[in-house]
């Protein structure tokens, strides 16, 4: 069960069929509005499935020349190509591609990712 609380949509890789899904947002930013409601979504993970949660500091990372963002599409593509790796290796790969894209420049926002895999 998950609730997004305003974070970017998580990515879900289903091993059976090798499908990638963008998870839906379930509410607005936590603490932004006085009266907020948050929905919940149930996700049943099967063996080999992988869930990636991340903050916008990753997708908003600027390219080395400053004219492009790493973006959701690039992150989704890298996630899909590497979803079969162990969690630690997958996270290292994703962060590595983001830093290479930025020319190893200074980050202006947090870089946070959580990867959950079911054995």
Secondary structure, 3 states (H helix, E strand, C coil): CECCCCCCCCEEEECCCCEEEECCCCCCCCCCCCCCCCCCECCCCCCCCEEEEECHHHHCCECCCCCCECHHHHHHHHHHHHCCCCHHHHHHHHHHHHHHHCCCCCCCCCCCEEEEECC
